């Protein structure tokens, strides 16, 4: 039988590790250490919060209001890695209506940007490639939270999935977020060719398209391994 000390040692150790991981980006003076620790911090925090939220998501499996709760919690990570998000024309996103949102895709940090404006959008879910479903623990937790996965290798199946979930636009006045480039554009310059799914969905649902643009992440340089504070 475990003693009281043993029982509490694991949660305490996890708490200590969590604090240390979150503090490293804030206090490190080494550019490379900060670069790698910011990404480690991101992955660790999202995974940890996902595991903690999973039991709640199970109670409301596939309910997209789960993502609103996740956004409120996960957006706080930006305080630790030194990013400040500024939203322009937020009244367009906050309007109570269903819509298709299209956004450029530069980095996994785009997801942090989404978390920071999720409360503005209200009822919203995102469309992601099916491969993410198999990335533990994020994939299955995101599915429970209401994320929509599509099989990009099977265009017909992907279109049918999008048609099925387009009903949320009218039934819940929900917004569906897609990255039409289909993959990360690491240059931050000219957009990659857009896939047609987002636009076919908007046409089928007779819904407006709201473009969202992430400014280039000038404070991150993958070649030089630098991750400065930015806004």
N, C-alpha and C positions, 0 to 999 in steps of 0.2 A: 504493500500500500504506500502511496506517495505521502510524504509529510506535507504540512502546510507550506513550508519553505519551497519544496519541490513544485508544488502546485502553482505557486505564484511566480516562480523563477522564470518560466518561459514567457509569460506576458510582460514581465518586467524587462527581461533581456530584449524582447522585441521592441518595446518602447524605447529603450536606450539606443538600440541600433537605428531605429527610425529617426530619432532626434539627431544622431550623429550624421546620418546620411543627408538629412535635410539641411544641416548647418554647414556642411563642407562647402557647397557652392557659395555661401555667403561670406565665409571667412578665409577661403583659400586665396593666396597671393600668386600662385602659379597658374599661368594661363592654361596649360595643358590639363592640370589637375581639375581646374574649374570646368573646362570643356567636357571632359569625360564624366565628372561627378554630376554635372547638370543633367546629362542624359540618363545616368544611373539613377539619380534622384527621381526623375520623371517616371521611368519604368517601375521603380520600386513603389513610389507613392500611388500610382494608378493601380498597380497590381494589388497592393495592400488594401486600399480603399475598396477595390472591386470585391475582394474576398470578404471583407467585413460587411459590405452591402448585399452580398449574394443571398443570404437568408431572407432579407426583406424583399428582394426582387422575386424570389421564389413564390412569395405570397401573392404577388401581382405579376406573374410571369407574362412577358411580352407586352405589358402595359407601358406605353411610351412616356407616361408621367414619371416613370422610374428615372428616365434620362434627365428630367428637370431636377430631380433630387441629386443625381450624380454630378450635374453641372455645378450646383450650389456648393458642393463639397470639394470637388476636384479643382475648381478654379483657384482655390487658395494656394495651390502649389506655386503659382507665379510669383508670390511674395518671396519665396525662398530662392528662386533662381534669378530674380532681379529683372523680370519683364513687366512692363506696364502697358496695358492695352488701352488704346483710345478708339472709340467707336464714333464714326461720323454718320450722320443721317439715320440715327437709331430709330426715328419714328417710322421709318419704312419697315424695319424688322418687327417692331412692336405692334403693328396694326393687326387687329383681330380678324384674320382671314387665312384661308389655306393658300399655299403657294409652293412653288418649286424653287429652291435656293441653289444657285450654282456658284462655286468658288474655285479660285486657283489653288494649287496644291504644291507647296514648296518643301514642307518638312513635317515630321510627326508633331512639331509644336503647333501646327495648325489646329490640332485637336484641342490644345489648351485655349486657343483663341475662340473656338466653338464653345467650350465650357464657360468662358467669360461673358458670352452674350446669350447663353441659353435662356436665362430668365427673361431677356427681352423678347425672344422668339416665342416663349410659352410652349405650346404643344408642338413638339418637333421631334423628328427622328432622322437618322442619317443612313445613307446607303454605302455599303462597303463591300470589298471583294471577299468572296467566300473563304479564301485562304486564311483570313484573319480569325475565322471561327476556330481554327486549330492552333491558335497561339494561346497557351495557358498562362494565367487564368483569365486574361482579358477577353478572349474570344467568346467563351461560353457565358461569361458574366454580362458582356455587352448584348448578347443574344437574349438573355433573360430580361435585360433592361428595355428591350424593344428595338435594338438595331436591326436593320434589314441587310441581309447578305444576298449577293447575286453571284452567279457563276459566269465570269467574264469569258470563259472558254466556250460557253454555249450561249451565243447571242439570243437565240430564240427563247431559251429558258429565262435569261435575264430580263428580256422584254416582258414576258408573262408575269414574272415576279413583280416588276415595276408596275404593271397594270393592276395587279392584285392590291398592292399597297397604296396605289393612287386614290383608293376609296377614302383613305384617312383625310385627304385634303378636304373633302366635302362633309364626311361624317363627323369629324372632330375639329374642322378648321385647322388642321395640322399643316406644318411646313415639312417638306422632305428635302434634306440637304444632300447634294451630290457634288463630287469632284469630277467634272466632265473630262478632264485631261486623262483620268484613269490611273495615273501614277504620279509620283512626286517629280516636280520640275525643279531640279536642284540649282539651275542657273539663276532663277528668279527674274529672268528677262522675258524673252518672247514665249508666249504660251504654246504648249504642245497642242497638237490637233485634238479637237473636242470629239468625244463619243456622242452618239445621237440620243442615248437613252433619256437623258434629262429633258430634252426638247420634245421627244415623242410623248413622254409622260405628261408634260405641260399641255400639249395639244389634246391628248386623249381626255385629260381631266378638265380641259378648258380653264386652266389655272394660270395666274400670272407667274412670270419668272423674276426672281429677285437676285441680281448679281451681287456677290460679296467678294471684295478684293483684299487680300492680305498684302500689305506693303512688303518689299524685300527685307529680309532679315539681315540688315547691314552689320549688325553686331555679332554675327556668327560667321566664322570662316573655317570651313571643314579642312581646307588644305593646310592652313597654319595652326589648326586646332585651338582656336580662340572662341570664347563665348562670353562676351562682355554683357553688361547690363544695357537694356535697350527699351525703347518705347515706340 
